[in-house]
Amino acid sequence: MISVKGIFDGKKVKFLEEVDINEPQEVIITFLGTSKDESLYQEIYKIAETSGSFDFLNAPEEDIYSDADLKVKYSK
């Protein structure tokens, strides 16, 4: 299974990267949303921020990684 980004113009899909498949394939098309959905996304973000669902991430015991865990260190 591969994933490819594209643009649907209302009639056709245009791939944003090259696809090397030369035979019929079964596909799943997922529409990621439209600008009309932006207000819905903002509501979902607001609920996530205020619900407390992610408060556990601020707990010190959840900070289980350190710089020693890095395989590669990058400098600025």
DSSP file (Angstrom, degrees, kcal/mol; ACC not computed):
  #  RESIDUE AA STRUCTURE BP1 BP2  ACC     N-H-->O    O-->H-N    N-H-->O    O-->H-N    TCO  KAPPA ALPHA  PHI   PSI    X-CA   Y-CA   Z-CA
    1    1 A M              0   0    0      0, 0.0     2,-0.3     0, 0.0     0, 0.0   0.000 360.0 360.0 360.0 135.6    0.0    0.0    0.0
    2    2 A I        -     0   0    0      2,-0.0     2,-0.4     0, 0.0     0, 0.0  -0.919 360.0-141.8-126.4 156.0    1.3    3.5   -0.9
    3    3 A S        -     0   0    0     -2,-0.3     2,-0.4     2,-0.0     0, 0.0  -0.962  18.0-176.6-118.1 137.6   -0.1    6.9   -0.1
    4    4 A V        -     0   0    0     -2,-0.4     2,-0.2    15,-0.0    15,-0.0  -0.998  20.0-134.3-135.5 130.9    0.1    9.8   -2.6
    5    5 A K        +     0   0    0     -2,-0.4    11,-2.7    10,-0.0    12,-0.5  -0.565  37.2 155.8 -80.5 149.7   -1.0   13.4   -2.1
    6    6 A G  E     -A   15   0A   0      9,-0.3     2,-0.4    -2,-0.2     9,-0.2  -0.942  38.6-112.3-158.9 178.2   -3.0   15.0   -4.8
    7    7 A I  E     -A   14   0A   0      7,-2.5     7,-2.9    -2,-0.3     2,-0.6  -0.989  17.7-153.9-124.2 130.7   -5.5   17.7   -5.7
    8    8 A F  E     -A   13   0A   0     -2,-0.4     5,-0.2     5,-0.2    -2,-0.0  -0.930   5.2-169.9-104.7 122.1   -9.0   17.0   -6.8
    9    9 A D        -     0   0    0      3,-2.1     4,-0.1    -2,-0.6    -1,-0.1   0.305  60.1 -87.3 -94.5   9.2  -10.4   19.8   -9.0
   10   10 A G  S    S+     0   0    0      2,-0.3     3,-0.1     1,-0.0    -2,-0.1   0.163 123.4  34.7 104.9 -17.0  -14.0   18.6   -8.9
   11   11 A K  S    S+     0   0    0      1,-0.4     2,-0.3     0, 0.0    -3,-0.0   0.581 118.0  26.7-132.6 -41.7  -13.5   16.3  -11.9
   12   12 A K        -     0   0    0      2,-0.0    -3,-2.1    -5,-0.0     2,-0.5  -0.893  65.0-127.0-130.8 156.5  -10.0   14.8  -11.9
   13   13 A V  E     -A    8   0A   0     -2,-0.3     2,-0.5    -5,-0.2    -5,-0.2  -0.903  19.9-162.7-101.7 130.4   -7.3   14.0   -9.4
   14   14 A K  E     -A    7   0A   0     -7,-2.9    -7,-2.5    -2,-0.5     2,-0.1  -0.966  17.6-133.2-112.7 121.7   -3.8   15.4  -10.1
   15   15 A F  E     -A    6   0A   0     -2,-0.5    -9,-0.3    -9,-0.2     4,-0.1  -0.462   3.4-150.9 -72.6 143.3   -1.0   13.7   -8.2
   16   16 A L  S    S+     0   0    0    -11,-2.7     2,-0.3    -2,-0.1   -10,-0.2   0.425  82.8  32.8 -92.8  -0.5    1.5   15.9   -6.5
   17   17 A E  S    S-     0   0    0    -12,-0.5     2,-0.1     0, 0.0    -2,-0.0  -0.964  99.5 -82.8-147.5 162.5    4.3   13.3   -6.9
   18   18 A E        -     0   0    0     -2,-0.3     2,-0.5     2,-0.0    -2,-0.1  -0.431  36.4-158.7 -71.4 138.8    5.2   10.7   -9.5
   19   19 A V        -     0   0    0     -2,-0.1     2,-0.9     2,-0.1    -4,-0.0  -0.981   5.6-159.7-120.3 122.0    3.4    7.4   -9.2
   20   20 A D        +     0   0    0     -2,-0.5     2,-0.4     2,-0.0    -2,-0.0  -0.542  48.1 122.0-102.4  66.7    5.0    4.4  -10.8
   21   21 A I        +     0   0    0     -2,-0.9    -2,-0.1     1,-0.1     4,-0.1  -0.995  31.1 177.1-128.6 125.0    2.0    2.1  -11.2
   22   22 A N        +     0   0    0     -2,-0.4    -1,-0.1     2,-0.1    -2,-0.0   0.141  58.4  62.2-117.5  19.2    1.0    0.8  -14.6
   23   23 A E  S    S-     0   0    0      0, 0.0     0, 0.0     0, 0.0     0, 0.0  -0.952  95.7 -76.9-139.3 159.8   -1.9   -1.5  -14.0
   24   24 A P        -     0   0    0      0, 0.0     2,-0.3     0, 0.0    -2,-0.1  -0.287  52.9-175.5 -57.8 138.5   -5.4   -1.1  -12.5
   25   25 A Q        -     0   0    0     -4,-0.1     2,-0.4    -3,-0.0    -4,-0.0  -0.980  29.1-116.5-136.2 146.9   -5.3   -0.8   -8.7
   26   26 A E        -     0   0    0     -2,-0.3     2,-0.3     2,-0.0     0, 0.0  -0.690  43.1-175.1 -78.5 135.9   -8.0   -0.6   -6.0
   27   27 A V        -     0   0    0     -2,-0.4     2,-0.5     2,-0.0     0, 0.0  -0.884  26.6-142.3-131.8 161.5   -7.7    2.8   -4.2
   28   28 A I        -     0   0    0     -2,-0.3     2,-0.5     2,-0.0    -2,-0.0  -0.998  17.7-155.2-121.0 124.7   -9.2    4.6   -1.3
   29   29 A I        -     0   0    0     -2,-0.5     2,-0.5     2,-0.0    -2,-0.0  -0.894  10.1-171.3-102.2 124.9   -9.8    8.3   -1.8
   30   30 A T        -     0   0    0     -2,-0.5     2,-0.6     3,-0.0    -2,-0.0  -0.970  14.1-147.9-118.9 119.9   -9.9   10.4    1.4
   31   31 A F        -     0   0    0     -2,-0.5     3,-0.1     1,-0.1    -2,-0.0  -0.779   5.9-157.0 -87.0 122.2  -10.9   14.1    1.2
   32   32 A L        -     0   0    0     -2,-0.6     2,-0.2     1,-0.3    -1,-0.1   0.549  50.6 -85.3 -80.6  -8.2   -9.0   15.9    4.0
   33   33 A G        -     0   0    0      3,-0.0    -1,-0.3    -3,-0.0     2,-0.3  -0.540  36.3-108.7 126.7 168.1  -11.4   18.8    4.2
   34   34 A T    >   -     0   0    0     -2,-0.2     3,-1.6    -3,-0.1     4,-0.3  -0.757  38.4 -96.6-125.8 173.0  -12.2   22.1    2.6
   35   35 A S  G >  S+     0   0    0      1,-0.3     3,-1.2    -2,-0.3     4,-0.3   0.770 122.6  65.8 -62.3 -24.0  -11.9   25.7    3.7
   36   36 A K  G 3  S+     0   0    0      1,-0.2     3,-0.5     2,-0.1     4,-0.3   0.759  95.3  58.1 -66.9 -23.9  -15.6   25.4    4.7
   37   37 A D  G <> S+     0   0    0     -3,-1.6     4,-2.3     1,-0.2     3,-0.4   0.533  78.1  95.0 -82.3  -6.5  -14.5   22.9    7.4
   38   38 A E  H <> S+     0   0    0     -3,-1.2     4,-2.4    -4,-0.3    -1,-0.2   0.864  81.7  51.5 -57.2 -40.7  -12.1   25.4    9.1
   39   39 A S  H  > S+     0   0    0     -3,-0.5     4,-1.8    -4,-0.3    -1,-0.3   0.879 109.6  51.0 -66.0 -35.4  -14.7   26.5   11.7
   40   40 A L  H  > S+     0   0    0     -3,-0.4     4,-2.3    -4,-0.3    -2,-0.2   0.929 109.7  49.9 -64.0 -45.0  -15.3   22.9   12.6
   41   41 A Y  H  X S+     0   0    0     -4,-2.3     4,-2.7     1,-0.2    -2,-0.2   0.903 108.3  53.1 -60.3 -41.2  -11.6   22.3   13.0
   42   42 A Q  H  X S+     0   0    0     -4,-2.4     4,-2.2     1,-0.2    -1,-0.2   0.889 108.8  49.8 -62.6 -38.8  -11.3   25.3   15.2
   43   43 A E  H  X S+     0   0    0     -4,-1.8     4,-2.4     2,-0.2    -1,-0.2   0.916 110.8  49.2 -64.5 -43.3  -14.1   24.0   17.4
   44   44 A I  H  X S+     0   0    0     -4,-2.3     4,-2.4     1,-0.2    -2,-0.2   0.922 111.6  49.0 -63.0 -43.9  -12.4   20.6   17.7
   45   45 A Y  H  X S+     0   0    0     -4,-2.7     4,-2.4     1,-0.2    -1,-0.2   0.906 110.6  51.2 -61.4 -41.6   -9.1   22.3   18.6
   46   46 A K  H  X S+     0   0    0     -4,-2.2     4,-2.0     1,-0.2    -1,-0.2   0.914 110.7  48.0 -63.3 -43.5  -10.8   24.4   21.2
   47   47 A I  H  X S+     0   0    0     -4,-2.4     4,-1.5     1,-0.2    -1,-0.2   0.920 112.0  49.7 -62.9 -44.1  -12.4   21.4   22.8
   48   48 A A  H  < S+     0   0    0     -4,-2.4     4,-0.5     1,-0.2     6,-0.4   0.889 112.1  48.6 -62.8 -39.4   -9.1   19.5   22.9
   49   49 A E  H  < S+     0   0    0     -4,-2.4     3,-0.2     1,-0.2    -1,-0.2   0.861 120.3  34.9 -68.7 -36.1   -7.3   22.4   24.5
   50   50 A T  H  < S+     0   0    0     -4,-2.0    -1,-0.2    -5,-0.2    -2,-0.2   0.534  99.5  77.5 -99.3  -7.1   -9.9   23.0   27.2
   51   51 A S  S  < S-     0   0    0     -4,-1.5    -1,-0.2    -5,-0.2    -2,-0.1   0.729  91.8-128.1 -78.7 -21.1  -11.0   19.4   28.0
   52   52 A G    >   +     0   0    0     -4,-0.5     3,-1.4    -3,-0.2     4,-0.3   0.474  70.0 128.7  86.3   1.0   -8.0   18.4   30.0
   53   53 A S  T 3  S+     0   0    0     -5,-0.3     3,-0.3     1,-0.3    -4,-0.1   0.783  77.6  38.6 -61.6 -27.7   -7.5   15.3   27.9
   54   54 A F  T >  S+     0   0    0     -6,-0.4     3,-1.7     1,-0.2    -1,-0.3   0.269  81.6 106.3-108.3  11.5   -3.8   16.2   27.3
   55   55 A D  G X   +     0   0    0     -3,-1.4     3,-2.0     1,-0.3     4,-0.3   0.805  67.7  71.4 -60.5 -29.5   -3.0   17.5   30.8
   56   56 A F  G >  S+     0   0    0     -4,-0.3     3,-1.5     1,-0.3    -1,-0.3   0.766  83.3  71.0 -59.2 -24.1   -1.1   14.3   31.6
   57   57 A L  G <  S+     0   0    0     -3,-1.7    -1,-0.3     1,-0.3    -2,-0.2   0.711  92.4  57.3 -67.5 -18.4    1.6   15.5   29.2
   58   58 A N  G <  S+     0   0    0     -3,-2.0    -1,-0.3    -4,-0.3    -2,-0.2   0.532  81.7 107.1 -86.9  -6.8    2.6   18.2   31.7
   59   59 A A  S X  S-     0   0    0     -3,-1.5     3,-1.9    -4,-0.3     4,-0.4  -0.566  73.0-134.3 -75.0 131.6    3.3   15.7   34.4
   60   60 A P  G >  S+     0   0    0      0, 0.0     3,-1.4     0, 0.0    -1,-0.1   0.828 103.4  62.0 -55.5 -34.4    7.1   15.2   35.1
   61   61 A E  G 3  S+     0   0    0      1,-0.3    -4,-0.1     3,-0.0    -2,-0.0   0.667  96.6  60.3 -69.4 -13.9    6.7   11.4   35.1
   62   62 A E  G <  S+     0   0    0     -3,-1.9     2,-1.8    -6,-0.2    -1,-0.3   0.618  80.9  87.9 -84.7 -13.4    5.6   11.5   31.5
   63   63 A D    <   +     0   0    0     -3,-1.4    -1,-0.1    -4,-0.4    -6,-0.0  -0.590  50.0 151.5 -85.6  79.2    8.9   13.2   30.4
   64   64 A I        +     0   0    0     -2,-1.8     2,-0.3     2,-0.0    -1,-0.2   0.484  44.3  74.9 -94.8  -4.1   10.6    9.8   29.8
   65   65 A Y        +     0   0    0     -3,-0.2     2,-0.3     3,-0.0    -3,-0.0  -0.805  52.8 178.2-111.7 152.5   13.1   10.9   27.1
   66   66 A S    >   -     0   0    0     -2,-0.3     3,-1.7     1,-0.0     4,-0.3  -0.828  49.7 -89.7-137.1 177.3   16.3   12.9   27.3
   67   67 A D  G >  S+     0   0    0      1,-0.3     3,-1.5    -2,-0.3    -2,-0.0   0.783 120.7  69.5 -60.6 -26.2   19.0   14.1   24.9
   68   68 A A  G 3  S+     0   0    0      1,-0.3    -1,-0.3     3,-0.0    -3,-0.0   0.730  91.2  61.1 -64.7 -20.8   20.9   10.8   25.8
   69   69 A D  G <  S+     0   0    0     -3,-1.7    -1,-0.3     2,-0.0    -2,-0.2   0.611  81.3 107.1 -80.6 -12.5   18.2    9.0   23.8
   70   70 A L    <   -     0   0    0     -3,-1.5     3,-0.1    -4,-0.3    -3,-0.0  -0.428  53.7-162.4 -70.2 138.4   19.0   10.8   20.6
   71   71 A K  S    S+     0   0    0      1,-0.3     2,-0.4    -2,-0.1    -1,-0.2   0.822  83.9  24.3 -84.4 -35.9   20.8    8.8   17.9
   72   72 A V  S    S-     0   0    0      2,-0.0     2,-0.5     0, 0.0    -1,-0.3  -0.997  72.0-153.2-131.9 132.4   21.9   11.9   16.1
   73   73 A K        -     0   0    0     -2,-0.4     2,-0.4    -3,-0.1    -6,-0.0  -0.919  11.9-159.7-106.9 128.9   22.3   15.4   17.6
   74   74 A Y        -     0   0    0     -2,-0.5     2,-0.3     2,-0.0    -2,-0.0  -0.852   3.2-151.2-106.7 141.1   21.9   18.4   15.3
   75   75 A S              0   0    0     -2,-0.4    -2,-0.0     1,-0.1     0, 0.0  -0.814 360.0 360.0-109.5 155.1   23.3   21.8   16.0
   76   76 A K              0   0    0     -2,-0.3    -1,-0.1     0, 0.0    -2,-0.0   0.456 360.0 360.0 -80.4 360.0   21.8   25.1   14.8
